[in-house]
């Protein structure tokens, strides 16, 4: 069971990475200079910018924001539960 949860955690983390790259690409198309080398460090800034830009354009937060947040939270929770189950 713990191995399955750890696999889900890894897949969720990859889902979050894909969402982050899509957010950066979205912002780059709208004129924001993206530092691809530092994406891992700057992603929280870019997520906030994405939320603000999509709210200005459509009046709602864009779906990639929720995709990233859900993926990272799922990865965190499943990794913790998987590690706890493995330890016991």
C-alpha positions in Angstrom: 0.0 0.0 0.0 2.8 2.4 0.9 4.5 1.8 -2.5 1.3 2.7 -4.3 1.0 5.9 -2.3 4.6 6.8 -3.1 3.9 6.2 -6.8 0.9 8.5 -6.6 3.0 11.1 -4.9 5.6 11.0 -7.7 3.0 11.2 -10.4 1.4 14.1 -8.6 4.7 15.9 -8.4 5.2 15.4 -12.2 1.7 16.7 -12.8 2.7 19.8 -10.8 5.9 20.3 -12.8 3.9 20.1 -16.1 1.4 22.7 -14.7 4.3 24.9 -13.6 5.8 24.8 -17.1 2.5 25.6 -18.7 2.0 28.5 -16.3 5.4 29.9 -17.2 4.7 29.4 -20.9 1.3 31.2 -20.5 3.1 34.2 -18.8 5.9 34.3 -21.4 3.3 34.6 -24.2 1.9 37.6 -22.4 5.2 39.4 -22.1 6.6 38.2 -18.8 10.3 37.4 -18.9 10.6 33.9 -17.5 13.9 32.6 -16.0 13.7 29.0 -17.1 16.8 28.1 -15.2 15.4 29.3 -11.9 11.8 28.0 -12.5 11.9 25.8 -9.5 12.8 28.8 -7.2 10.6 31.4 -9.0 7.4 29.3 -9.4 5.6 30.8 -6.5 6.0 34.2 -8.0 4.9 33.0 -11.4 1.8 31.3 -9.9 0.8 34.6 -8.3 1.3 36.4 -11.5 -0.7 33.8 -13.4 -3.6 34.2 -11.0 -3.5 38.0 -11.3 -3.3 37.9 -15.1 -6.1 35.4 -15.5 -8.3 37.4 -13.1 -7.7 40.5 -15.1 -8.4 38.8 -18.4 -11.4 36.7 -17.5 -12.5 37.7 -14.0 -11.6 34.2 -12.7 -8.5 32.4 -11.6 -7.2 30.2 -14.4 -7.4 26.4 -14.2 -3.6 25.9 -14.2 -3.4 27.6 -10.8 -5.7 25.0 -9.3 -4.0 22.2 -11.2 -0.6 23.2 -9.6 -2.0 23.6 -6.1 -4.0 20.4 -6.2 -1.1 18.4 -7.6 1.5 19.6 -5.1 -0.9 19.1 -2.1 -1.8 15.6 -3.3 1.9 14.8 -3.7 2.7 16.1 -0.2 -0.2 14.2 1.5 0.4 10.9 -0.3 4.1 11.0 0.3 3.7 11.6 4.0 1.1 8.9 4.3 3.1 6.5 2.2 6.3 7.1 4.3 4.3 6.7 7.6 2.8 3.4 6.4 6.2 2.2 5.2 7.8 3.0 8.6 5.1 1.1 10.6 
